[in-house]
Amino acid sequence: ETNESIQVDNNSTSTNENNLTNKGDSNTTIEGINNLTAINEDNLTNKGDINTTEGINNESNSANEDNNTTLTKPESNEIIKAGGNSGDNLIKPGNKPICGDNKEDIVKPKETEKKIEKISKDTTYAGPNAQFYLGSIASRPDGDLIDNIHNSWASDFELLESHHGYIQWVFPTYEISAFNCSVRPLNYEEADVIRNDWGCAQRVIFSFRMMLRFYGFELINLSGEIGQHPVYYRNQIIDLANYSHNWLRINRILASLGELGFTPFKVKFLQILQKEVYETKKLRVCENSYSRFWSKCLDIESLDYIRKTRERNESDRGTSIFFEKQRLNDEEYQQFQNIFMSQVNKPYPEQEQKEKRKEKSFFSFF
């Protein structure tokens, strides 16, 4: 029996297979692998009755492992781990967007996918836009559940004006958003879920009413008729004319209404916009937006419409279950109609006080 020892240089990166291959009864020992970066498994192949030993004993192996772990340990707490037993990885109000240069914004995608998969067991489809409209997750960044947005955010016009991360969730479209990296574009399966769910259909209407009031209008009835809000119109129509980012929001609202199954409401919205642009002249500064973009949202045969909406065919703008229930006038529809009509033209209590303060300060100027 012979004992052969092969000394491996500290800076070597590979060992030739022939150097480690021995025939007969032999023991091969490899010493000094502190800086060895890779050893192919084939390099350790021996022929015949060969015993291959790496290191001297278990203690030396554990020592090497300790040395290796120190090389991978970060120097600072830069990596923020998501997860835990407290549900840290659920999308909830106040979470930051998952993009950007700040590493604190990063959420591990694997953990997020696990949470979405867990939710999908309780609902029809696990897409984030459908989950948001089903009331399962909150908008991001710094968002809220959709029912909370309807109940709390709707009366805060300053918040609706300054916050730029909710509109993509409230009115999802097939088009990728250039302004919110925390939201995915609506996919065709999600749109179908929202169109065929009665709760989602009601939420779409409340979302539409919220934005109409923010712009100074009111959804008068469930046929989609729109008029000027008796309290909000005076001030909000001015803000709509002054802040051009709202013109882009209108593009999104019009496209989304069609994709979520509310094309009749889209038609009515375009009619009131046309009136304000060309008749009252309150929105005359939006004439270019109306002619080039808003009005194109009804021309389903035009290339502009196809590029904007990403709709493949008529099924991608199917009709919401809302209109079937409206036609049948069933019990669920009647209950919703009673609730909705009782709120028509009524201002939000908090916003009414703000409007009065605005009028008071306006007249005191003179």
ROZAMAR-97263 format. One record per residue (C-alpha): x, y negated, z negated; residue in one letter. Coordinates in nm, 2 decimals, always signed. Each point is the difference from the previous one (the first is absolute). Layout:
REM ROZAMAR-97263
((X, Y, Z), A)
...
***
This chain:
REM ROZAMAR-97263
((+0.00, +0.00, +0.00), E)
((+0.12, -0.35, +0.09), T)
((-0.11, -0.33, -0.14), N)
((+0.01, -0.28, +0.25), E)
((-0.06, -0.36, -0.10), S)
((-0.08, -0.27, +0.25), I)
((+0.07, -0.36, -0.10), Q)
((-0.24, -0.24, +0.16), V)
((+0.13, -0.35, +0.05), D)
((-0.20, -0.28, -0.18), N)
((-0.07, -0.19, +0.33), N)
((-0.09, +0.30, +0.21), S)
((-0.36, +0.02, +0.13), T)
((-0.01, +0.35, +0.14), S)
((+0.18, +0.33, -0.05), T)
((+0.07, +0.23, +0.29), N)
((-0.19, +0.33, -0.01), E)
((+0.32, +0.20, +0.06), N)
((+0.16, -0.15, -0.31), N)
((-0.27, +0.14, -0.22), L)
((-0.05, +0.34, +0.16), T)
((+0.19, +0.30, -0.15), N)
((-0.03, +0.37, +0.06), K)
((+0.02, +0.27, -0.26), G)
((-0.03, -0.03, -0.38), D)
((+0.09, -0.37, -0.06), S)
((-0.11, -0.29, -0.21), N)
((-0.01, -0.34, +0.15), T)
((+0.01, -0.30, -0.22), T)
((-0.06, -0.36, +0.11), I)
((+0.15, -0.26, -0.21), E)
((-0.03, -0.38, +0.01), G)
((-0.32, -0.10, +0.17), I)
((-0.04, -0.35, -0.16), N)
((-0.02, -0.18, +0.33), N)
((-0.12, +0.28, +0.22), L)
((-0.30, -0.14, +0.19), T)
((-0.12, +0.31, +0.18), A)
((+0.08, +0.37, +0.02), I)
((-0.19, +0.21, +0.26), N)
((-0.16, +0.31, -0.14), E)
((+0.17, +0.19, +0.27), D)
((+0.34, -0.11, -0.13), N)
((-0.06, +0.21, -0.31), L)
((-0.07, +0.32, +0.19), T)
((+0.22, +0.29, -0.09), N)
((+0.03, +0.34, +0.16), K)
((+0.02, +0.33, -0.19), G)
((+0.00, +0.02, -0.38), D)
((+0.07, -0.36, -0.08), I)
((-0.10, -0.20, -0.31), N)
((-0.02, -0.37, +0.06), T)
((+0.03, -0.22, -0.30), T)
((-0.06, -0.38, +0.00), E)
((+0.17, -0.17, -0.29), G)
((+0.13, +0.18, -0.30), I)
((-0.31, +0.03, -0.22), N)
((-0.34, -0.14, -0.07), N)
((+0.15, -0.28, -0.21), E)
((+0.20, -0.13, +0.29), S)
((-0.31, +0.02, +0.22), N)
((-0.21, -0.21, -0.24), S)
((+0.29, -0.25, -0.03), A)
((+0.00, -0.04, +0.38), N)
((-0.38, -0.05, +0.00), E)
((+0.04, -0.27, -0.26), D)
((+0.25, -0.17, +0.21), N)
((-0.23, +0.01, +0.30), N)
((-0.29, -0.14, -0.18), T)
((+0.20, -0.31, -0.11), T)
((+0.06, -0.07, +0.37), L)
((-0.37, -0.02, +0.08), T)
((-0.11, -0.20, -0.31), K)
((-0.11, -0.35, +0.10), P)
((+0.19, -0.29, -0.15), E)
((-0.32, -0.19, -0.07), S)
((-0.37, +0.05, -0.04), N)
((-0.07, -0.08, +0.37), E)
((-0.22, +0.30, +0.08), I)
((-0.35, -0.03, -0.14), I)
((-0.16, +0.34, -0.03), K)
((-0.37, +0.03, +0.06), A)
((-0.22, +0.26, -0.16), G)
((-0.04, +0.13, -0.35), G)
((-0.30, +0.13, -0.19), N)
((-0.17, -0.33, -0.03), S)
((-0.10, -0.03, +0.37), G)
((+0.25, -0.27, +0.08), D)
((-0.01, +0.08, +0.36), N)
((-0.37, -0.06, +0.06), L)
((-0.07, -0.30, +0.21), I)
((-0.15, -0.25, -0.25), K)
((-0.04, -0.37, -0.05), P)
((+0.32, -0.20, -0.02), G)
((+0.23, +0.25, +0.18), N)
((+0.25, -0.16, +0.23), K)
((+0.02, +0.08, +0.37), P)
((+0.22, +0.30, +0.09), I)
((+0.22, -0.19, +0.24), C)
((+0.25, -0.28, -0.04), G)
((+0.36, -0.04, -0.10), D)
((-0.07, +0.04, -0.37), N)
((+0.06, +0.36, -0.12), K)
((-0.25, -0.05, -0.27), E)
((-0.27, -0.01, +0.27), D)
((+0.09, +0.36, +0.11), I)
((-0.24, +0.28, -0.09), V)
((+0.11, +0.35, +0.08), K)
((-0.21, +0.12, +0.29), P)
((-0.02, +0.36, -0.12), K)
((-0.16, -0.10, -0.33), E)
((-0.25, -0.23, +0.17), T)
((-0.10, +0.28, +0.24), E)
((-0.06, +0.23, -0.29), K)
((-0.24, -0.25, -0.16), K)
((-0.19, -0.04, +0.33), I)
((-0.02, +0.37, +0.04), E)
((-0.15, +0.03, -0.34), K)
((-0.27, -0.26, +0.08), I)
((-0.08, +0.17, +0.33), S)
((-0.14, +0.30, -0.18), K)
((-0.28, -0.21, -0.14), D)
((-0.09, -0.19, +0.32), T)
((-0.04, +0.07, +0.37), T)
((+0.32, -0.15, +0.13), Y)
((+0.32, -0.12, -0.17), A)
((+0.09, -0.29, +0.23), G)
((+0.07, -0.32, -0.21), P)
((-0.25, -0.22, +0.18), N)
((-0.28, +0.25, -0.05), A)
((+0.11, +0.05, -0.36), Q)
((-0.01, -0.37, -0.06), F)
((-0.36, -0.03, +0.14), Y)
((-0.10, +0.31, -0.20), L)
((+0.11, -0.19, -0.31), G)
((+0.29, +0.24, -0.09), S)
((+0.30, -0.22, +0.04), I)
((+0.08, -0.37, -0.02), A)
((+0.13, -0.23, +0.27), S)
((+0.37, -0.09, +0.00), R)
((+0.20, -0.21, -0.07), P)
((-0.14, -0.16, -0.32), D)
((-0.35, +0.12, +0.09), G)
((-0.31, +0.16, -0.16), D)
((-0.27, +0.26, +0.06), L)
((-0.25, -0.11, +0.27), I)
((-0.29, -0.03, -0.24), D)
((+0.21, -0.23, -0.22), N)
((+0.09, -0.21, +0.30), I)
((-0.37, -0.04, +0.08), H)
((-0.10, -0.08, -0.36), N)
((+0.30, -0.21, -0.12), S)
((+0.20, -0.12, +0.29), W)
((-0.29, -0.11, +0.22), A)
((-0.08, -0.30, -0.22), S)
((+0.37, -0.12, -0.01), D)
((+0.05, -0.18, +0.33), F)
((+0.34, -0.11, -0.10), E)
((+0.11, +0.36, -0.04), L)
((-0.15, +0.10, +0.33), L)
((+0.18, -0.28, +0.17), E)
((+0.35, +0.06, -0.16), S)
((+0.01, +0.38, -0.02), H)
((+0.11, +0.15, +0.32), H)
((-0.01, +0.37, -0.08), G)
((-0.37, +0.08, -0.04), Y)
((-0.15, -0.08, +0.34), I)
((+0.18, +0.30, +0.17), Q)
((-0.17, +0.24, -0.25), W)
((-0.34, -0.16, +0.00), V)
((-0.01, -0.01, +0.38), F)
((+0.23, +0.28, +0.13), P)
((+0.07, +0.03, +0.37), T)
((+0.17, +0.25, +0.23), Y)
((+0.27, -0.26, +0.06), E)
((+0.31, -0.02, -0.22), I)
((+0.02, -0.29, -0.23), S)
((+0.29, -0.24, +0.04), A)
((-0.07, -0.17, -0.33), F)
((-0.04, +0.29, -0.26), N)
((+0.24, +0.28, +0.00), C)
((-0.19, +0.18, -0.28), S)
((-0.30, +0.09, +0.22), V)
((-0.02, +0.25, +0.27), R)
((-0.20, -0.06, +0.32), P)
((-0.34, +0.16, +0.00), L)
((+0.00, +0.34, +0.17), N)
((-0.29, +0.15, +0.19), Y)
((-0.09, +0.26, -0.27), E)
((-0.01, -0.27, -0.27), E)
((-0.23, -0.22, +0.21), A)
((-0.24, +0.29, +0.05), D)
((-0.01, +0.07, -0.38), V)
((-0.08, -0.37, -0.07), I)
((-0.27, -0.01, +0.27), R)
((-0.17, +0.31, -0.13), N)
((+0.01, -0.08, -0.37), D)
((-0.29, -0.19, -0.15), W)
((+0.20, -0.15, -0.28), G)
((+0.27, -0.12, +0.24), C)
((-0.27, -0.15, +0.22), A)
((-0.13, -0.21, -0.28), Q)
((+0.36, -0.11, -0.09), R)
((+0.06, -0.12, +0.36), V)
((-0.30, -0.22, -0.03), I)
((+0.11, -0.15, -0.33), F)
((+0.35, -0.05, +0.15), S)
((-0.15, -0.19, +0.29), F)
((-0.22, -0.21, -0.22), R)
((+0.30, -0.09, -0.22), M)
((+0.20, -0.13, +0.29), M)
((-0.30, -0.18, +0.15), L)
((-0.06, -0.19, -0.32), R)
((+0.37, -0.08, -0.01), F)
((-0.03, -0.16, +0.34), Y)
((-0.32, -0.19, -0.10), G)
((-0.26, +0.24, +0.16), F)
((-0.26, +0.24, -0.14), E)
((-0.12, +0.34, +0.11), L)
((-0.37, -0.08, -0.01), I)
((-0.14, +0.35, +0.05), N)
((+0.10, +0.36, +0.08), L)
((-0.07, -0.05, +0.37), S)
((+0.32, -0.20, +0.01), G)
((-0.14, -0.35, +0.03), E)
((+0.25, -0.27, -0.12), I)
((-0.05, -0.35, -0.11), G)
((+0.17, -0.29, -0.18), Q)
((+0.02, +0.06, -0.38), H)
((-0.18, -0.28, -0.18), P)
((+0.27, -0.04, -0.26), V)
((+0.33, +0.11, +0.16), Y)
((-0.03, -0.12, +0.36), Y)
((+0.10, -0.36, -0.05), R)
((+0.35, +0.07, -0.15), N)
((+0.08, +0.34, +0.13), Q)
((-0.05, -0.08, +0.37), I)
((+0.26, -0.27, -0.04), I)
((+0.24, +0.25, -0.15), D)
((-0.06, +0.24, +0.29), L)
((+0.08, -0.27, +0.25), A)
((+0.32, -0.11, -0.19), N)
((+0.16, +0.34, -0.08), Y)
((+0.09, +0.18, +0.32), S)
((+0.08, +0.33, -0.17), H)
((-0.38, +0.04, -0.05), N)
((-0.04, +0.00, +0.38), W)
((+0.22, +0.31, +0.01), L)
((-0.21, +0.15, -0.28), R)
((-0.31, -0.05, +0.22), I)
((+0.17, +0.20, +0.28), N)
((+0.04, +0.29, -0.25), R)
((-0.35, -0.03, -0.14), I)
((-0.16, +0.02, +0.35), L)
((+0.21, +0.30, +0.11), A)
((-0.06, +0.18, -0.33), S)
((-0.38, -0.05, +0.01), L)
((-0.01, +0.18, +0.33), G)
((+0.22, +0.28, -0.11), E)
((-0.18, +0.06, -0.33), L)
((-0.33, +0.02, +0.18), G)
((-0.15, -0.35, -0.03), F)
((+0.01, -0.14, +0.35), T)
((-0.34, -0.18, -0.04), P)
((+0.15, -0.20, -0.29), F)
((+0.30, -0.08, +0.22), K)
((-0.22, -0.14, +0.26), V)
((-0.18, -0.22, -0.25), K)
((+0.33, -0.12, -0.14), F)
((+0.11, -0.11, +0.34), L)
((-0.32, -0.19, +0.06), Q)
((+0.05, -0.21, -0.31), I)
((+0.36, -0.06, +0.08), L)
((-0.09, -0.12, +0.35), Q)
((-0.26, -0.24, -0.15), K)
((+0.26, -0.15, -0.23), E)
((+0.26, -0.03, +0.27), V)
((-0.22, -0.15, +0.28), Y)
((-0.31, -0.15, -0.16), E)
((+0.07, -0.13, -0.35), T)
((+0.37, -0.05, +0.09), K)
((+0.10, +0.09, -0.35), K)
((+0.24, +0.26, +0.14), L)
((+0.10, -0.18, +0.32), R)
((+0.36, +0.06, -0.09), V)
((-0.07, +0.37, +0.04), C)
((-0.12, -0.02, +0.36), E)
((+0.32, +0.16, +0.13), N)
((-0.03, +0.29, -0.25), S)
((-0.36, +0.05, +0.09), Y)
((+0.05, +0.01, +0.38), S)
((+0.32, +0.20, +0.00), R)
((-0.05, +0.24, -0.29), F)
((-0.34, +0.00, -0.19), W)
((-0.22, +0.02, +0.31), S)
((+0.21, +0.28, +0.14), K)
((-0.11, +0.23, -0.29), C)
((-0.32, +0.08, +0.19), L)
((+0.15, +0.06, +0.34), D)
((+0.07, +0.37, -0.04), I)
((+0.11, +0.04, +0.36), E)
((+0.28, -0.26, -0.01), S)
((+0.36, +0.08, -0.05), L)
((+0.02, -0.25, -0.28), D)
((-0.27, +0.18, -0.19), Y)
((+0.17, +0.34, +0.05), I)
((+0.34, -0.13, -0.11), R)
((-0.14, -0.17, -0.30), K)
((-0.23, +0.27, -0.14), T)
((+0.19, +0.31, +0.11), R)
((-0.34, +0.17, +0.06), E)
((+0.02, +0.31, +0.22), R)
((-0.37, +0.03, +0.08), N)
((-0.35, -0.07, -0.12), E)
((+0.03, +0.24, -0.29), S)
((+0.27, -0.21, -0.16), D)
((-0.26, -0.28, -0.05), R)
((-0.29, +0.22, -0.10), G)
((-0.30, -0.12, -0.19), T)
((-0.01, -0.01, -0.38), S)
((-0.24, +0.22, -0.19), I)
((-0.14, -0.32, -0.13), F)
((-0.20, -0.06, +0.31), F)
((-0.15, +0.35, -0.01), E)
((-0.12, -0.06, -0.35), K)
((-0.13, -0.34, +0.09), Q)
((-0.20, +0.16, +0.29), R)
((-0.14, +0.26, -0.24), L)
((-0.05, -0.25, -0.27), N)
((+0.07, +0.27, -0.26), D)
((+0.01, -0.05, -0.37), E)
((+0.37, -0.06, -0.02), E)
((-0.02, -0.27, +0.26), Y)
((-0.30, -0.17, -0.17), Q)
((+0.19, -0.01, -0.33), Q)
((+0.31, -0.16, +0.16), F)
((-0.22, -0.25, +0.19), Q)
((-0.16, -0.11, -0.32), N)
((+0.33, -0.06, -0.17), I)
((+0.15, -0.17, +0.30), F)
((-0.29, -0.24, +0.07), M)
((-0.02, -0.10, -0.36), S)
((+0.35, -0.15, +0.04), Q)
((-0.05, -0.18, +0.33), V)
((+0.10, -0.37, -0.01), N)
((+0.07, +0.02, -0.37), K)
((+0.35, -0.14, -0.09), P)
((+0.24, +0.17, -0.23), Y)
((-0.04, -0.17, -0.34), P)
((+0.38, -0.07, -0.03), E)
((+0.03, -0.13, +0.35), Q)
((-0.31, -0.22, -0.04), E)
((+0.17, -0.19, -0.28), Q)
((+0.31, -0.05, +0.22), K)
((-0.21, -0.13, +0.29), E)
((-0.17, -0.25, -0.23), K)
((+0.34, -0.12, -0.13), R)
((+0.12, -0.04, +0.36), K)
((-0.30, -0.21, +0.09), E)
((+0.04, -0.21, -0.31), K)
((+0.36, -0.07, +0.07), S)
((-0.08, -0.08, +0.36), F)
((-0.26, -0.27, -0.08), F)
((+0.21, -0.14, -0.28), S)
((+0.27, -0.08, +0.25), F)
((-0.22, -0.27, +0.15), F)
***
